Structures are given as structure tokens and as C-alpha cells.
Amino acid sequence: MDVQHFERITAFIEARLTPLFAAESGNDGGFAMDDTSRALRALRNSVLEASAVKGLIERRATAEGRTRAVIDQSVEHHWDVLRGIARQWEDHADFRREFKRHAWELDETPAPAGV
């Protein structure tokens, strides 16, 4: 599991959410106090929180055993959150097979360079 996996899945989800914040969506760009706007903000906040793992992944290489286990568990949890969100668009042309995989499956398949 590496940062590139998180960058790709986050970009995929953001590409689905960003148009929903546009004024043309009829919900004041997602910043009103109606339930749809609130749900959009909550979902976007969840995506941003779950995608913020770069520092964790970087620290993993030098972490001691117990700390490393906690980091692994946290990274896996964040991946599962993003994976669950991304799978709502599983039929989308830009959906990647890796978005369906569990974190431990991605450990076996490093992200391709430059993708």
C-alpha cells in the first residue's frame, strides 16, 4: 500500500463529487443548510480525512513493531472508507479494479510509477 493508491482513489471520488458543488446543481454549491448540501459536505470531509495518510505511510518505514501495527491498521481503515465510497461508482468508466481490493491485496501489488 502506498500513497499513490490513496491519491488515485481520492482523485476518482473528488471527480465525482466536485460537480455536485457547482451552482448548476441547484443546492447553492453545496454550501447551503439544506440536507443535500450538508450530506455533500460531510461526504467530502470524510473523503479528505480518509485520504490524509501520507505522513502515516512515510512514518511506517522507520516505526517500531507496535507503532507499525497501529499505522497499518489505521491505513487499512482509511483505505476501507475510501473503497466503500468509490464502489458507489463501480460502473463508472474511470473506476479502477484496485478500488475494489482490500489493503492487504494492494501490499502485494505496488502502484505503478508515474500513474
N, C-alpha and C positions, 0 to 999 in steps of 0.2 A: 504494500500500500504506500503510495507516495502522493505528494502534493498535487501532481498533475491529474490524478484521478479526481481529486476534490475540485480542482479548477474546471475540469471538463463538465462534471455533473452540475456544478453551480452555474456555469455559463448556460448550460442547457435549460435549467429551471428558470433562471433570470430572463432568458429569451422568451419563455412562455408567459412570465408574469409582467414584464415591463410594459407590453402593450395594454394591459389591463389598467394601468395607471394613467393612460392617455386620456385627455379631456373627451375624446370621441366615445369613450366607454360609457359616458353618462353618469359617472359616480364621482364627479369633482376630482378626477385624477387620483382617486384612492385616498384622498386626504380629508374627506368629509366625515361626519359622525354617523353615517348610516351603517347598517350591519355588513354590507358588502365591502365598503371601504375598510372597516375595522378588520374584517377577515383577511383582506388582501395585505394589510399592514402586518397583521400577525403572522401570516404565512411567509412574507418576505423577511421578517425578523427571525423567524425560525430557520429559514434557509441561510441567512447571513451568520447566525450563531453557529449552526452546524458546520458551516464551511470554514470557520476560523480555526484551523488545526495546524497551520504551517509551523508555528512555534513548537507545538507538541511533537510533531513529526521530526523536527530538527533536533529536539532535546532527546529523543528516543535513542539515538545512536550512542550517546555518552551516559545514559541513565543507568543506575544500578538496578538489580533484579526486581525488587518490589516496585520501584518507581516505573520501571519499564512496563511491568504488567498493568499498572494503573493507566499509563499512557496508551497502551494497546487497547485496553478496554474502552477508554474514552474515544479514541479514534474510531474503533468499531461502532460504537454507539452513534457517533456523529455521521458516519457513513450510512448506517441503517436509517437514520432520519431522512437524509437526502435521497437515499434509494427509494424509500417509501413515497416520497413526494414525486420524484421523477417518474416512477412507474405509473402515475396517473396519466402520463402521455406516452405510454408504451407503444401505441400505434402511430406515433409521430415519426416522420421520415428522418429526423435528426437524432432519434433515440438510439443510443449505443448499447450493444449487448452487455458491456461492462457495467451498466447501470443496474442490471438485474443481479449481478454477482454479489455474494457475501464478501466481507472484508478479507477473510482468510483465503478466499479464492483469488483475490487480487494480489495477495502476497506472492502467489506462485506465478503471476503474470505481471511483470513490471510495466509501467506505462511506456509506450514508445516515445523516443526522443523527438522533440520538435512538433508534437501533435497537440 
